[in-house]
Amino acid sequence: MPAIARLGQFFENPGTVSLEEALLRFASMRPSVDVDIAAELQRLDRWASEIDGASIEELCDLMYRRLGFDGDREDYYRSENSYLDSVLARRRGVPITLAVVFLALARRASIEVRAIGMPGHFMLLDYQSDRFIDPFNGGRFCQRSSLEAMLRTRGFDVPVSQYLTEVSDQVIATRVVRNLVASLDQRPQGRLDWLLSACAVLPSAFFDPQQLTLLAERSGHYGQVADYLDSIAQRIPATDLKRKVMLHRAQRLRAKLN
């Protein structure tokens, strides 16, 4: 089945496609790259079978000490940190993609871990002990109080508990795509056809037209992004303000082609 169809299933029917397969399918859509999805999933199976006992400590030991995963501090915003196949090969990534690897291993080993979509730094939660896990910094354990203090220093004055709640696999995948768009905004790389096709399956509630518009303006892909905004707008009710915003942005981008 084509990658775009499996991505559609992932968003439309949660539970039918795993998070890691969805992100491998997404990575396989980029040009001139051959991703062996079955082999990558088998690699995760093999790694998970090496966990000695179903405990968080053993999982952290496997992933960070034995396999050598770590955060990419040398080039945090490189696009490879958003492609799961590259993260598995390089064993480097950003918090959210390292969290995806951690979740994939935990689920295979029947270890209950929850994904926490904290702003600016994705975290995990060991449900049994109520300890937070930092996937970017070697699986370091953090207490809730320290994360709440960190959020307050970043200006989050509302009840910080709302930022420490579990998020779905679909939200995780959407956030990975957004991270990639942001990295390409800094370092444009060729045509965007494949990325726009992938973005087309994102639920409209998660779609950010402003982010893609800025990318188009900085990379010169005006026509491509304008066509994409038009296609997405057609799926939104005519009375929805978001539809009008997308059509207006598409019109502005086409004006730059003249």
SERO-4910 file (N, C-alpha, C, O; in steps of 0.05 Angstrom, whole numbers):
BEGIN
 pado doro    nc1    nc2    nc3   cac1   cac2   cac3    cc1    cc2    cc3    oc1    oc2    oc3
  Met    A     17    -24      0      0      0      0     18     25      0     37     26     15
  Pro    A     11     45    -16     27     70    -17     29     83     10     12     80     27
  Ala    A     52     97     14     57    109     40     35    129     48     26    130     71
  Ile    A     25    144     28      5    164     35    -21    151     44    -35    163     61
  Ala    A    -27    128     33    -52    114     42    -49    104     70    -68    105     85
  Arg    A    -26     93     78    -21     84    105    -22    107    125    -32    105    147
  Leu    A    -11    130    116    -13    154    133    -42    162    138    -50    170    160
  Gly    A    -58    160    116    -86    167    119   -100    148    138   -116    158    155
  Gln    A    -94    123    137   -105    104    157    -97    110    185   -113    109    204
  Phe    A    -72    118    189    -62    125    215    -78    147    228    -84    146    252
  Phe    A    -85    168    212   -100    190    223   -130    184    224   -143    193    243
  Glu    A   -140    170    205   -169    166    204   -179    143    223   -201    145    234
  Asn    A   -162    123    227   -169    100    244   -147     94    264   -132     75    260
  Pro    A   -145    110    285   -124    106    305   -123     77    315   -143     64    321
  Gly    A    -98     67    316    -94     39    325    -90     19    303    -80     -3    308
  Thr    A    -96     27    278    -92      9    256    -64     10    245    -54    -10    234
  Val    A    -50     32    249    -22     35    240     -7     46    264    -15     66    276
  Ser    A     16     34    270     32     44    293     45     71    287     48     78    264
  Leu    A     51     85    309     64    111    306     90    108    291     96    124    273
  Glu    A    107     88    298    133     86    285    130     79    255    146     88    239
  Glu    A    110     62    249    106     56    220     97     81    205    107     87    183
  Ala    A     79     97    217     70    121    204     93    140    198     94    152    177
  Leu    A    111    143    218    133    162    213    154    150    194    168    166    181
  Leu    A    157    124    193    174    112    173    162    116    145    177    121    126
  Arg    A    136    113    143    122    118    117    126    147    109    132    153     86
  Phe    A    123    165    128    128    193    122    156    198    112    160    212     92
  Ala    A    176    186    126    204    190    117    209    178     90    226    188     75
  Ser    A    195    157     83    199    143     57    189    160     34    196    153     11
  Met    A    174    181     39    163    197     17    183    217      6    179    227    -16
  Arg    A    204    222     21    223    243     11    238    232    -13    243    208    -15
  Pro    A    246    249    -32    257    241    -57    284    227    -54    300    233    -35
  Ser    A    289    208    -71    316    195    -73    324    180    -48    348    178    -42
  Val    A    304    171    -33    310    156     -8    295    130     -8    271    130    -14
  Asp    A    308    108     -2    295     82     -1    295     73     28    316     65     39
  Val    A    271     73     40    269     65     68    256     37     68    234     33     59
  Asp    A    271     17     79    261    -10     82    245    -11    108    256    -16    130
  Ile    A    219     -6    106    202     -3    130    201    -29    146    202    -29    170
  Ala    A    198    -51    132    197    -77    146    222    -82    161    221    -92    184
  Ala    A    245    -76    149    271    -80    163    274    -62    187    284    -70    208
  Glu    A    264    -37    185    266    -19    208    248    -28    231    256    -26    254
  Leu    A    224    -37    224    206    -47    245    218    -73    258    216    -76    282
  Gln    A    231    -89    242    244   -113    253    267   -106    271    272   -119    291
  Arg    A    281    -84    264    303    -75    281    292    -67    309    304    -74    329
  Leu    A    270    -53    309    258    -46    335    249    -70    350    252    -72    375
  Asp    A    238    -90    336    230   -115    349    255   -128    362    254   -138    385
  Arg    A    276   -129    348    301   -142    357    312   -128    382    320   -140    401
  Trp    A    313   -101    380    322    -86    403    305    -90    428    315    -94    450
  Ala    A    278    -90    424    260    -94    447    264   -121    460    260   -124    484
  Ser    A    271   -141    444    275   -168    455    299   -169    473    302   -189    488
  Glu    A    317   -149    472    341   -149    488    337   -136    515    356   -135    531
  Ile    A    313   -126    520    308   -113    546    306   -135    567    289   -154    565
  Asp    A    322   -134    588    323   -154    609    303   -146    631    310   -132    650
  Gly    A    279   -155    628    258   -148    647    243   -124    639    254   -106    627
  Ala    A    217   -124    645    199   -102    636    200    -79    655    181    -74    670
  Ser    A    223    -65    655    225    -42    673    236    -18    658    250    -21    638
  Ile    A    229      6    667    239     31    655    269     32    656    282     40    637
  Glu    A    281     24    678    310     25    682    324      8    661    344     17    649
  Glu    A    313    -15    656    326    -33    636    323    -22    608    341    -24    591
  Leu    A    300     -9    602    296      3    576    315     26    572    327     29    551
  Cys    A    318     43    592    337     65    590    365     55    586    381     66    570
  Asp    A    372     34    600    399     22    597    404     13    569    425     17    557
  Leu    A    384     -1    558    386    -11    530    389     12    511    408     13    494
  Met    A    371     31    512    370     52    491    393     71    493    405     79    472
  Tyr    A    400     80    517    420    101    519    448     91    525    468    103    516
  Arg    A    451     69    540    478     59    545    487     38    525    508     41    514
  Arg    A    470     18    520    479     -3    502    476      4    472    494     -2    456
  Leu    A    454     17    465    451     25    437    462     52    431    467     58    407
  Gly    A    466     69    451    480     94    446    463    117    435    474    135    423
  Phe    A    437    116    439    420    139    430    426    163    447    432    161    471
  Asp    A    423    187    435    428    211    449    416    234    433    410    232    410
  Gly    A    413    257    446    404    281    432    425    292    414    449    291    421
  Asp    A    416    303    391    435    316    373    440    344    381    424    362    375
  Arg    A    461    348    396    468    375    405    485    391    386    487    415    388
  Glu    A    498    377    367    515    390    348    500    404    326    508    425    317
  Asp    A    477    392    318    461    404    296    432    398    301    420    382    287
  Tyr    A    421    410    321    394    404    331    373    406    309    354    390    308
  Tyr    A    375    427    292    354    432    272    358    419    245    344    426    226
  Arg    A    377    401    243    380    387    217    355    370    211    344    358    230
  Ser    A    348    369    186    323    355    179    323    326    185    302    314    191
  Glu    A    347    313    185    349    285    191    339    278    218    331    255    223
  Asn    A    338    297    236    328    291    263    298    288    264    287    279    284
  Ser    A    284    293    241    255    289    240    248    264    223    225    257    222
  Tyr    A    268    251    211    263    227    196    270    203    213    293    200    221
  Leu    A    250    186    219    255    164    238    276    144    228    291    134    245
  Asp    A    277    139    202    298    121    193    326    132    198    344    116    205
  Ser    A    329    158    195    355    170    200    361    170    230    384    165    238
  Val    A    341    174    247    345    173    276    354    145    284    372    143    301
  Leu    A    341    125    273    349     97    280    377     91    270    392     76    284
  Ala    A    385    101    247    411     95    236    433    111    251    454    100    258
  Arg    A    428    136    256    448    154    269    448    152    299    468    158    312
  Arg    A    425    143    310    421    142    339    423    169    351    433    172    374
  Arg    A    415    189    336    414    216    345    387    228    336    376    221    316
  Gly    A    376    246    352    351    259    345    344    282    364    361    290    380
  Val    A    320    292    361    310    313    378    291    299    398    285    276    395
  Pro    A    282    314    419    266    301    440    242    284    429    238    262    439
  Ile    A    228    295    410    204    281    401    210    255    386    196    235    389
  Thr    A    230    255    368    236    231    353    249    210    371    246    186    366
  Leu    A    265    219    390    277    200    409    254    188    427    255    165    434
  Ala    A    234    204    433    211    194    448    196    173    432    186    154    444
  Val    A    194    177    406    181    157    389    195    130    390    183    109    392
  Val    A    222    130    389    238    106    392    233     93    419    228     69    421
  Phe    A    233    109    440    229     99    467    202     87    469    199     65    481
  Leu    A    181    100    459    154     89    460    152     63    445    138     44    454
  Ala    A    164     62    422    163     37    405    175     14    420    164     -8    420
  Leu    A    197     18    434    210     -3    449    194    -10    474    190    -34    480
  Ala    A    183     10    487    167      5    511    142    -11    505    135    -29    520
  Arg    A    129     -4    484    104    -18    477    110    -47    469     94    -65    476
  Arg    A    132    -52    456    139    -80    450    146    -96    474    142   -120    475
  Ala    A    156    -83    495    164    -97    519    143    -95    541    148   -103    564
  Ser    A    119    -85    534     97    -83    553    104    -66    577     96    -72    599
  Ile    A    118    -44    572    125    -25    593    107      0    589    107     11    567
  Glu    A     92      7    609     72     29    606     86     56    608     94     65    630
  Val    A     87     69    586     99     96    584     79    114    569     66    105    550
  Arg    A     77    139    578     59    157    565     75    181    553     95    189    564
  Ala    A     64    191    531     77    213    517     66    239    527     42    243    529
  Ile    A     84    257    535     76    283    546     85    306    528    109    310    524
  Gly    A     66    320    516     73    340    497     80    367    509     66    387    503
  Met    A    100    368    526    108    393    539    118    413    518    133    405    500
  Pro    A    111    438    520    120    458    500    151    460    500    164    462    521
  Gly    A    162    458    476    191    463    473    209    439    479    232    439    472
  His    A    198    419    493    215    396    500    197    372    506    186    370    528
  Phe    A    194    354    487    177    331    490    187    313    513    212    308    515
  Met    A    169    303    529    177    286    552    161    260    552    142    257    536
  Leu    A    169    242    569    155    216    573    148    213    602    161    226    619
  Leu    A    129    197    608    121    192    636    120    162    642    106    147    628
  Asp    A    135    154    662    134    127    673    109    126    690    108    136    712
  Tyr    A     88    113    680     62    113    694     63    101    722     50    110    740
  Gln    A     80     80    725     81     66    751     92     84    773     82     84    795
  Ser    A    113     99    767    127    114    788    121    144    787    129    159    805
  Asp    A    106    153    766     99    181    763    124    198    759    125    221    767
  Arg    A    145    185    747    170    200    741    170    207    711    162    191    694
  Phe    A    179    231    706    182    240    678    209    232    668    229    231    683
  Ile    A    211    226    642    235    217    629    242    236    607    226    243    590
  Asp    A    267    245    607    277    264    586    290    247    564    312    238    568
  Pro    A    277    244    541    288    227    520    312    238    506    327    224    493
  Phe    A    316    265    509    338    278    496    364    276    512    386    277    501
  Asn    A    361    274    538    385    274    556    389    247    570    388    246    594
  Gly    A    393    227    554    400    201    564    379    187    581    386    169    597
  Gly    A    354    194    578    333    181    594    333    190    623    325    175    641
  Arg    A    343    214    628    344    225    655    316    227    667    298    236    654
  Phe    A    314    219    693    288    221    707    285    249    718    304    261    729
  Cys    A    260    260    716    254    286    727    229    285    743    210    270    736
  Gln    A    227    300    764    203    302    780    184    323    769    193    342    756
  Arg    A    159    319    774    139    338    764    144    366    773    140    385    758
  Ser    A    153    370    797    158    396    808    179    411    793    177    436    789
  Ser    A    200    397    784    222    410    769    212    419    741    220    440    732
  Leu    A    195    403    729    184    411    703    165    434    705    165    452    688
  Glu    A    149    434    726    131    457    731    147    483    735    139    504    725
  Ala    A    169    481    750    186    504    754    198    514    728    199    538    722
  Met    A    207    495    711    218    502    685    198    516    667    205    536    653
  Leu    A    174    506    667    153    519    650    147    547    660    142    565    644
  Arg    A    147    551    686    141    578    696    163    597    688    157    620    682
  Thr    A    188    588    688    210    606    679    208    613    650    219    633    641
  Arg    A    194    596    635    190    601    606    165    618    601    158    624    578
  Gly    A    151    627    622    129    645    619    102    632    618     82    645    611
  Phe    A    100    606    625     74    593    624     61    597    652     66    581    670
  Asp    A     45    618    654     33    626    680      7    611    686     -1    610    710
  Val    A     -6    601    666    -31    586    671    -24    560    686     -1    553    687
  Pro    A    -44    546    697    -37    521    711    -20    503    693    -29    493    672
  Val    A      5    498    702     24    484    685     16    454    682     27    441    664
  Ser    A     -2    444    698    -10    416    696    -22    410    669    -21    388    660
  Gln    A    -34    431    656    -46    426    630    -25    421    608    -31    410    587
  Tyr    A      0    428    613     21    423    594     36    396    599     54    389    584
  Leu    A     27    383    620     40    357    627     21    334    624     21    315    639
  Thr    A      3    336    604    -17    316    599     -9    298    575      8    306    558
  Glu    A    -20    275    574    -14    256    553    -25    265    526    -46    277    525
  Val    A    -10    260    505    -19    266    477    -20    240    461     -7    221    467
  Ser    A    -37    241    440    -41    217    424    -18    214    403     -2    232    399
  Asp    A    -17    190    392      2    185    371     -2    204    347     18    212    334
  Gln    A    -27    211    341    -32    228    319    -22    256    324    -12    270    306
  Val    A    -24    266    349    -12    292    356     18    291    354     30    310    344
  Ile    A     30    269    363     59    266    361     68    268    332     87    283    325
  Ala    A     55    253    314     63    252    286     60    280    274     78    289    259
  Thr    A     39    294    280     35    321    270     57    340    279     66    356    264
  Arg    A     65    337    304     86    354    315    113    348    302    129    366    298
  Val    A    118    323    295    142    316    280    142    330    253    163    341    245
  Val    A    120    329    239    118    343    213    122    373    216    136    385    200
  Arg    A    111    384    236    114    413    241    144    420    246    154    440    236
  Asn    A    157    403    262    185    407    267    201    406    241    220    422    237
  Leu    A    194    388    223    208    386    198    204    411    181    223    421    169
  Val    A    179    420    180    173    445    164    190    468    176    201    484    160
  Ala    A    192    469    202    208    490    214    238    488    207    251    508    202
  Ser    A    248    463    206    276    460    199    281    466    170    302    477    163
  Leu    A    262    459    152    265    466    124    262    496    119    273    506    100
  Asp    A    248    509    137    245    538    135    272    551    139    278    572    126
  Gln    A    289    539    155    316    550    160    335    541    138    354    556    131
  Arg    A    331    517    127    349    506    106    333    494     84    330    469     83
  Pro    A    321    510     66    305    499     44    320    478     28    344    481     22
  Gln    A    306    456     22    319    433      8    301    424    -15    284    407    -11
  Gly    A    305    435    -39    292    424    -63    262    429    -62    251    446    -48
  Arg    A    248    413    -79    219    416    -82    205    405    -57    216    388    -42
  Leu    A    180    414    -54    165    407    -30    141    389    -36    124    385    -19
  Asp    A    140    378    -61    117    362    -69    111    340    -49     88    336    -40
  Trp    A    132    325    -41    128    302    -24    118    311      4    101    298     16
  Leu    A    129    333     14    121    343     40     92    353     40     77    349     59
  Leu    A     85    366     19     57    376     17     38    353     15     16    354     26
  Ser    A     45    331      1     28    307     -1     24    295     27      3    287     34
  Ala    A     46    295     43     44    284     70     27    302     87     11    292    103
  Cys    A     31    328     85     15    347    101    -15    345     94    -32    352    111
  Ala    A    -21    337     70    -49    336     61    -66    317     78    -91    320     78
  Val    A    -54    297     91    -69    278    107    -71    287    136    -85    274    152
  Leu    A    -59    310    143    -61    319    171    -89    329    176   -101    342    159
  Pro    A   -100    323    199   -127    334    206   -126    365    205   -106    377    214
  Ser    A   -147    377    195   -146    406    191   -143    421    218   -133    443    219
  Ala    A   -151    408    240   -148    420    266   -119    425    274   -112    443    289
  Phe    A   -101    408    262    -72    410    269    -57    426    247    -33    431    251
  Phe    A    -70    432    225    -55    444    203    -49    474    209    -65    488    220
  Asp    A    -25    482    202    -16    509    207     -9    523    180     14    520    171
  Pro    A    -28    537    168    -23    549    142     -1    570    143     13    574    124
  Gln    A      1    584    165     21    605    168     49    594    166     67    606    153
  Gln    A     54    571    178     80    559    178     89    552    150    111    557    142
  Leu    A     71    539    134     77    532    107     80    557     89     96    557     71
  Thr    A     64    577     94     66    602     79     93    615     82    105    624     63
  Leu    A    102    616    107    129    627    112    151    611     98    170    622     88
  Leu    A    148    584     99    167    567     85    167    573     55    188    575     43
  Ala    A    143    577     43    142    583     15    155    609      8    169    612    -12
  Glu    A    150    629     25    161    655     20    192    655     22    205    670      7
  Arg    A    203    640     40    232    639     43    246    621     24    270    623     19
  Ser    A    232    601     13    244    582     -5    237    586    -34    249    574    -51
  Gly    A    217    603    -39    209    609    -67    189    589    -79    184    590   -103
  His    A    178    571    -63    159    551    -73    130    562    -71    112    550    -60
  Tyr    A    126    585    -84    100    598    -81     77    582    -94     57    578    -81
  Gly    A     81    574   -118     59    560   -132     52    534   -119     28    527   -117
  Gln    A     72    518   -111     67    492    -98     50    495    -73     30    481    -69
  Val    A     58    514    -56     44    517    -30     16    530    -35     -3    523    -21
  Ala    A     14    548    -54    -12    560    -60    -32    538    -69    -55    538    -60
  Asp    A    -23    520    -87    -41    498    -96    -49    481    -72    -72    472    -70
  Tyr    A    -30    476    -54    -36    459    -31    -56    473    -12    -75    460     -3
  Leu    A    -53    499     -8    -72    513     10   -100    513     -3   -119    510     12
  Asp    A   -101    515    -29   -127    514    -42   -141    487    -38   -164    485    -32
  Ser    A   -125    465    -41   -136    438    -38   -146    433    -10   -166    420     -6
  Ile    A   -131    443     10   -139    439     37   -164    456     44   -182    447     58
  Ala    A   -165    480     33   -188    498     38   -214    485     28   -235    490     40
  Gln    A   -213    470      7   -237    458     -4   -249    437     14   -273    431     12
  Arg    A   -234    427     33   -244    407     52   -256    420     77   -265    406     95
  Ile    A   -255    447     79   -264    461    103   -291    475     96   -293    487     74
  Pro    A   -310    474    114   -336    488    108   -332    517    100   -315    531    111
  Ala    A   -349    526     82   -346    553     71   -349    574     93   -339    596     90
  Thr    A   -364    568    114   -368    588    135   -345    589    156   -345    606    173
  Asp    A   -326    570    153   -304    569    172   -283    591    165   -274    592    142
  Leu    A   -275    607    184   -256    629    179   -229    617    169   -215    630    154
  Lys    A   -222    593    178   -197    581    170   -195    577    140   -174    580    128
  Arg    A   -218    571    127   -219    568     98   -212    594     84   -197    595     65
  Lys    A   -224    616     94   -219    642     82   -189    650     86   -177    662     67
  Val    A   -178    644    109   -150    650    113   -132    635     94   -113    647     82
  Met    A   -138    609     89   -121    594     71   -123    604     42   -103    606     28
  Leu    A   -148    610     33   -151    620      6   -137    647      3   -126    653    -18
  His    A   -138    664     23   -125    690     22    -95    686     20    -81    700      5
  Arg    A    -84    668     36    -55    663     35    -47    652      8    -26    659     -3
  Ala    A    -63    634     -3    -57    623    -30    -57    645    -51    -39    646    -68
  Gln    A    -76    664    -49    -77    686    -68    -52    704    -65    -41    713    -85
  Arg    A    -43    709    -41    -20    725    -37      5    712    -48     23    725    -59
  Leu    A      7    686    -45     31    671    -55     31    672    -86     53    676    -98
  Arg    A      8    669    -98      7    669   -128     14    697   -138     26    700   -160
  Ala    A      8    718   -123     14    745   -132     45    748   -134     54    765   -149
  Lys    A     60    733   -118     89    735   -119    101    723   -144    124    727   -150
  Leu    A     84    707   -158     94    694   -182     94    713   -206    107    708   -226
  Asn    A     79    735   -204     77    754   -226    100    773   -227    101    791   -245
***
